[in-house]
Amino acid sequence: MQNDYIINYETGEVKNVGDIRRLKDIENLDEVEEIGDNIILSSSDSLAVEEGLILNIDSSVIDEDVANEQEALQERLGEGVELVNFDYNNESGLTPTSFNFDGVNDYMKVPCDDSLMYHTDGTAYMGTDEETGEEKQLTKKEVLAQNGFTFEFYGIFEKGKNYWKDKEYVAGYSGLLGMWNGDEKIQAGLRFGLTSGGKQVVWNISDGGLVTVPSDFGEDWNQRFHFGYSLFDGKPHFLSVTLDPTKIYKRDQNGNHYEQVICLDGEEKARGGYSQIYWDYFCDNLLPELSCFCIGRCSYEHNYAWHYTKLDVYTSRIYCRNLTKEETRDNYITSVVYHQFLEKLDK
């Protein structure tokens, strides 16, 4: 730059270059409050970590230009993503600041199949063929089995409806995400949701009749963490759940325990072990039959039961790998700041 000022020609506002910060250089939200509007939102700055990303809903999708135009929205979400039962209005579809699920019957299907997986630089994910010992290119599901997962959600949660064989009934579970085979009669094989009036996050797989292995939090295969307050408070929250099978958290008489981490609103709430026995069972016996993620609902108790959550989604991401503490922090900050930016534009 050849001068010391930036001029906004629409408002006439003049800012000193020395007061400006790039979004990618912000390390915590306290800085955002101090800096105020003096943040450069550059198109060259990614809104999120991209490596291993399967689904991304953020402000690149939440855009007035495509709001509730079904074909344009479908194109933004990517190939194979299905929007099920959306009405394409403010309660069920896009608004200028959020992607809303009505909690009645809205959900999104995201393919996770045997298609090949690529790094952000275009090179293939590679692994070893267990039968031949030769190197081979990995599919999405193989990468998920090898590298684990991260599920992120930023927005407002509210209890939705519950159904048993299409009849509404009372249940305490609110489904957020499931990995599923596409059959409405069969419960999801990998499940995420909220219980206890929104005070507790739960994630689990089918126990498959396995032996009991003590967990660092939760009971065995059914992982639970209690926040101490409800996420159904009408305020936005950033929830992140990660399992990393490449990292051994501990070893004991039951074998290896992989590292799992739960974060809320930019803070790590829990870090513990998850038995390799359960993850291996899931990867060997359940994962081959699963074909998609569904967002906005999940099954939990048994077959035929589906549990919905009313959501104002500001950001939702699925990764077929763990995110580091630093990557989770960066995603949290950019998600919050970009949403604040969208809200200012909407005023």
C-alpha positions as CSV (number, residue, x, y, z in Angstrom):
1,M,0.0,0.0,0.0
2,Q,1.2,3.5,-0.8
3,N,-0.7,5.3,2.0
4,D,-1.6,4.8,5.6
5,Y,-5.3,4.7,5.3
6,I,-8.2,2.6,3.9
7,I,-11.3,4.4,2.7
8,N,-14.7,2.8,2.5
9,Y,-16.1,4.7,-0.5
10,E,-19.7,3.6,0.3
11,T,-19.7,5.1,3.8
12,G,-16.9,7.6,3.6
13,E,-15.3,5.9,6.6
14,V,-11.5,6.3,6.9
15,K,-9.4,3.8,8.9
16,N,-5.7,3.7,9.7
17,V,-4.0,0.7,8.2
18,G,-2.2,0.1,11.5
19,D,-5.6,-0.6,13.1
20,I,-6.6,-3.3,10.6
21,R,-6.2,-7.0,11.4
22,R,-6.6,-9.9,9.0
23,L,-9.2,-12.5,10.2
24,K,-6.7,-15.3,9.9
25,D,-4.4,-13.6,12.4
26,I,-7.1,-13.4,15.2
27,E,-6.3,-15.8,18.0
28,N,-9.3,-15.4,20.3
29,L,-12.7,-13.6,20.4
30,D,-11.5,-11.1,23.0
31,E,-9.4,-9.6,20.2
32,V,-12.5,-9.4,18.0
33,E,-14.3,-7.3,20.7
34,E,-11.3,-5.0,21.1
35,I,-10.8,-4.5,17.3
36,G,-14.5,-4.1,16.5
37,D,-15.1,-3.6,12.8
38,N,-11.4,-3.2,12.0
39,I,-11.1,-6.8,10.6
40,I,-10.4,-7.5,6.9
41,L,-12.6,-10.3,5.6
42,S,-10.5,-11.4,2.6
43,S,-11.8,-13.7,-0.1
44,S,-8.4,-15.4,0.1
45,D,-9.0,-16.4,3.7
46,S,-10.6,-19.8,4.1
47,L,-13.6,-20.0,6.4
48,A,-12.5,-23.3,7.7
49,V,-9.9,-26.0,7.7
50,E,-10.4,-27.8,4.4
51,E,-8.3,-31.0,4.7
52,G,-10.6,-34.0,5.2
53,L,-13.8,-32.0,4.8
54,I,-16.9,-33.9,3.7
55,L,-19.6,-31.3,4.3
56,N,-19.3,-27.6,4.9
57,I,-22.3,-25.2,5.6
58,D,-21.1,-21.7,6.3
59,S,-21.5,-18.2,5.0
60,S,-20.3,-19.4,1.5
61,V,-23.6,-21.3,1.4
62,I,-25.7,-18.9,3.6
63,D,-26.1,-16.2,1.0
64,E,-29.0,-14.1,0.0
65,D,-28.3,-14.7,-3.7
66,V,-29.3,-18.4,-3.3
67,A,-31.7,-18.2,-0.3
68,N,-34.6,-20.6,-0.8
69,E,-33.8,-21.1,-4.5
70,Q,-33.7,-24.9,-4.4
71,E,-31.5,-25.5,-7.5
72,A,-28.9,-22.8,-6.6
73,L,-28.7,-24.0,-3.0
74,Q,-28.3,-27.6,-4.1
75,E,-25.4,-26.6,-6.3
76,R,-23.7,-24.8,-3.4
77,L,-24.0,-27.9,-1.1
78,G,-22.4,-30.2,-3.6
79,E,-23.0,-33.4,-5.5
80,G,-25.1,-36.0,-3.9
81,V,-26.3,-33.9,-1.0
82,E,-30.1,-34.2,-0.5
83,L,-32.4,-31.7,1.2
84,V,-35.4,-33.7,2.6
85,N,-38.8,-32.1,3.5
86,F,-37.6,-28.5,3.5
87,D,-40.2,-25.9,2.7
88,Y,-37.7,-23.2,1.6
89,N,-39.0,-20.5,3.9
90,N,-37.6,-18.8,7.0
91,E,-38.5,-21.7,9.3
92,S,-37.3,-24.4,6.9
93,G,-34.6,-23.3,4.5
94,L,-32.1,-20.4,4.1
95,T,-32.3,-17.0,5.7
96,P,-29.7,-14.3,5.1
97,T,-27.9,-15.4,8.3
98,S,-28.7,-19.1,8.9
99,F,-29.8,-22.4,7.4
100,N,-32.9,-23.4,9.4
101,F,-34.3,-26.9,10.2
102,D,-37.9,-26.8,11.4
103,G,-37.5,-29.7,13.9
104,V,-40.6,-31.4,12.5
105,N,-39.2,-33.4,9.6
106,D,-36.4,-31.5,7.9
107,Y,-33.0,-33.2,7.5
108,M,-30.1,-33.3,5.1
109,K,-28.5,-36.4,3.6
110,V,-24.7,-36.2,2.9
111,P,-23.1,-39.1,1.0
112,C,-20.2,-41.0,2.6
113,D,-19.6,-43.9,0.3
114,D,-17.0,-45.8,-1.5
115,S,-16.0,-42.9,-3.7
116,L,-12.3,-42.0,-3.6
117,M,-11.0,-39.3,-1.2
118,Y,-8.5,-36.6,-2.2
119,H,-6.4,-34.2,-0.2
120,T,-6.8,-30.4,-0.8
121,D,-3.8,-30.4,-3.1
122,G,-5.5,-32.9,-5.4
123,T,-3.4,-36.0,-4.4
124,A,-5.1,-39.2,-3.3
125,Y,-5.4,-40.5,0.2
126,M,-3.3,-43.7,0.2
127,G,-3.2,-46.7,2.4
128,T,-2.2,-50.4,2.5
129,D,-4.4,-53.2,1.1
130,E,-4.8,-55.7,4.0
131,E,-5.0,-58.7,1.7
132,T,-2.2,-57.9,-0.7
133,G,0.0,-55.6,1.4
134,E,0.2,-53.2,-1.6
135,E,-0.4,-49.5,-1.6
136,K,-3.9,-48.5,-2.7
137,Q,-6.1,-45.4,-3.0
138,L,-8.6,-45.0,-0.1
139,T,-12.3,-44.3,-0.2
140,K,-14.1,-41.8,2.0
141,K,-15.2,-44.6,4.4
142,E,-11.7,-46.1,4.5
143,V,-10.3,-42.7,5.4
144,L,-13.0,-42.3,8.1
145,A,-12.0,-45.7,9.6
146,Q,-8.3,-44.8,9.5
147,N,-8.4,-41.2,10.6
148,G,-11.6,-40.8,12.6
149,F,-14.0,-37.9,12.5
150,T,-14.8,-34.4,13.6
151,F,-18.3,-33.0,13.7
152,E,-18.8,-29.3,14.3
153,F,-22.0,-27.3,14.7
154,Y,-22.5,-23.6,15.4
155,G,-25.9,-22.2,15.8
156,I,-29.1,-22.4,18.0
157,F,-30.5,-25.7,19.2
158,E,-34.1,-26.3,20.2
159,K,-35.9,-29.5,21.0
160,G,-37.7,-31.1,18.0
161,K,-40.2,-33.8,17.5
162,N,-39.9,-37.6,17.9
163,Y,-41.5,-40.3,15.9
164,W,-42.0,-44.0,16.2
165,K,-43.2,-45.6,12.9
166,D,-44.3,-42.1,11.7
167,K,-46.4,-41.5,14.9
168,E,-45.3,-38.7,17.2
169,Y,-44.3,-39.7,20.8
170,V,-42.4,-38.2,23.7
171,A,-38.7,-38.8,24.1
172,G,-35.8,-36.9,25.7
173,Y,-33.4,-37.2,22.8
174,S,-32.7,-34.6,20.1
175,G,-30.8,-35.9,17.1
176,L,-28.1,-33.9,15.5
177,L,-26.2,-36.2,13.2
178,G,-26.3,-39.9,12.2
179,M,-24.4,-42.1,9.9
180,W,-27.0,-44.3,8.3
181,N,-27.8,-46.9,5.5
182,G,-30.7,-44.9,4.1
183,D,-33.4,-47.4,5.3
184,E,-36.1,-45.6,7.4
185,K,-36.7,-48.8,9.3
186,I,-33.1,-49.1,10.5
187,Q,-31.5,-46.9,13.2
188,A,-28.2,-45.1,12.4
189,G,-25.0,-46.9,13.1
190,L,-23.1,-43.8,14.4
191,R,-25.2,-41.3,16.4
192,F,-24.9,-37.8,17.8
193,G,-27.5,-35.9,19.8
194,L,-28.5,-34.0,23.0
195,T,-30.3,-35.3,26.0
196,S,-31.3,-34.1,29.5
197,G,-33.0,-31.0,28.2
198,G,-30.0,-30.0,26.1
199,K,-27.6,-30.3,29.0
200,Q,-25.8,-33.4,27.8
201,V,-24.2,-34.4,24.5
202,V,-24.3,-38.1,23.6
203,W,-22.5,-40.0,20.8
204,N,-22.4,-43.7,20.3
205,I,-22.4,-46.7,18.0
206,S,-24.3,-49.9,18.2
207,D,-22.9,-52.0,21.1
208,G,-23.1,-55.1,19.0
209,G,-23.2,-57.3,22.1
210,L,-19.6,-56.5,22.8
211,V,-17.8,-57.0,26.1
212,T,-18.0,-54.1,28.6
213,V,-15.1,-51.8,28.5
214,P,-15.0,-48.9,31.0
215,S,-15.0,-45.4,29.4
216,D,-13.4,-42.1,30.7
217,F,-16.8,-40.5,30.3
218,G,-20.1,-42.1,29.6
219,E,-20.8,-45.8,29.9
220,D,-18.9,-48.1,27.6
221,W,-19.9,-47.6,24.0
222,N,-22.4,-44.9,24.9
223,Q,-20.4,-41.7,25.4
224,R,-22.0,-38.9,27.4
225,F,-20.8,-35.5,28.7
226,H,-22.9,-33.2,30.9
227,F,-22.3,-29.5,30.3
228,G,-24.1,-28.3,33.5
229,Y,-26.4,-26.0,31.6
230,S,-28.8,-26.4,28.7
231,L,-27.9,-25.6,25.1
232,F,-31.6,-25.0,24.5
233,D,-31.3,-21.5,25.8
234,G,-31.9,-19.6,22.6
235,K,-28.3,-18.6,22.3
236,P,-25.8,-19.7,19.6
237,H,-23.3,-22.4,20.7
238,F,-20.3,-24.0,18.9
239,L,-20.1,-27.8,19.6
240,S,-17.3,-30.0,18.4
241,V,-16.8,-33.8,18.8
242,T,-13.7,-35.5,17.6
243,L,-12.4,-39.1,17.7
244,D,-8.8,-39.7,16.7
245,P,-7.9,-43.4,16.1
246,T,-4.4,-42.4,15.1
247,K,-3.7,-41.3,18.6
248,I,-3.6,-43.7,21.6
249,Y,-4.9,-41.9,24.7
250,K,-4.1,-44.7,27.1
251,R,-3.5,-48.5,27.3
252,D,-4.9,-50.7,30.0
253,Q,-6.1,-54.3,30.5
254,N,-8.8,-53.8,27.9
255,G,-6.2,-52.7,25.2
256,N,-5.9,-49.4,23.4
257,H,-8.2,-46.4,23.9
258,Y,-8.3,-43.8,21.1
259,E,-8.4,-40.1,22.0
260,Q,-11.7,-38.3,21.9
261,V,-12.3,-34.6,22.6
262,I,-15.5,-32.6,23.2
263,C,-15.4,-28.8,22.9
264,L,-18.1,-26.2,23.5
265,D,-17.9,-22.5,22.6
266,G,-14.1,-22.6,22.0
267,E,-13.3,-24.4,25.2
268,E,-12.2,-28.0,25.6
269,K,-14.7,-29.7,27.9
270,A,-13.6,-33.3,27.9
271,R,-10.6,-35.3,26.7
272,G,-10.6,-39.1,27.2
273,G,-10.3,-42.6,25.8
274,Y,-12.6,-44.6,23.5
275,S,-12.0,-48.3,23.3
276,Q,-10.4,-49.6,20.1
277,I,-12.6,-52.6,20.5
278,Y,-15.7,-50.5,19.8
279,W,-14.2,-48.5,17.0
280,D,-12.9,-51.6,15.2
281,Y,-16.3,-53.3,15.6
282,F,-17.9,-50.3,14.0
283,C,-15.5,-50.1,11.1
284,D,-15.5,-53.8,10.4
285,N,-19.2,-54.6,10.9
286,L,-21.3,-51.5,10.5
287,L,-19.5,-49.0,8.4
288,P,-19.5,-51.1,5.2
289,E,-23.3,-50.9,5.1
290,L,-23.6,-47.2,5.9
291,S,-23.9,-44.8,2.9
292,C,-24.7,-41.3,4.2
293,F,-24.8,-38.9,7.1
294,C,-28.1,-37.2,8.0
295,I,-28.0,-33.8,9.7
296,G,-31.0,-32.5,11.7
297,R,-32.2,-35.8,13.0
298,C,-30.9,-39.2,14.3
299,S,-32.2,-42.5,15.6
300,Y,-31.2,-43.5,19.1
301,E,-33.3,-45.9,21.1
302,H,-34.2,-48.5,18.5
303,N,-35.3,-49.1,14.9
304,Y,-38.1,-47.1,13.4
305,A,-37.5,-44.2,15.9
306,W,-36.3,-40.8,14.6
307,H,-35.6,-37.8,16.7
308,Y,-35.4,-34.3,15.2
309,T,-33.9,-31.0,16.4
310,K,-35.0,-27.5,15.5
311,L,-31.8,-25.8,14.3
312,D,-30.7,-22.4,13.2
313,V,-27.4,-23.5,11.6
314,Y,-24.7,-20.9,11.2
315,T,-22.0,-23.5,10.5
316,S,-22.0,-27.3,10.2
317,R,-19.0,-29.4,9.2
318,I,-18.2,-33.0,8.9
319,Y,-14.5,-34.2,8.6
320,C,-13.2,-37.7,8.0
321,R,-10.3,-37.0,10.3
322,N,-9.6,-35.4,13.7
323,L,-9.0,-31.7,14.0
324,T,-6.2,-30.4,16.2
325,K,-6.9,-28.1,19.1
326,E,-5.5,-25.2,17.0
327,E,-7.7,-26.1,14.0
328,T,-10.8,-26.3,16.2
329,R,-10.0,-22.9,17.7
330,D,-9.5,-21.4,14.2
331,N,-12.8,-22.8,13.0
332,Y,-14.6,-21.5,16.0
333,I,-13.3,-18.0,15.6
334,T,-13.9,-17.7,11.9
335,S,-17.4,-19.2,12.3
336,V,-18.4,-16.6,15.0
337,V,-16.8,-13.6,13.2
338,Y,-18.3,-14.5,9.8
339,H,-21.7,-14.9,11.4
340,Q,-21.4,-11.5,13.1
341,F,-20.5,-10.1,9.7
342,L,-23.6,-11.7,8.1
343,E,-25.8,-10.2,10.8
344,K,-24.4,-6.7,10.2
345,L,-25.2,-7.1,6.5
346,D,-28.7,-8.1,7.3
347,K,-29.5,-5.0,9.4
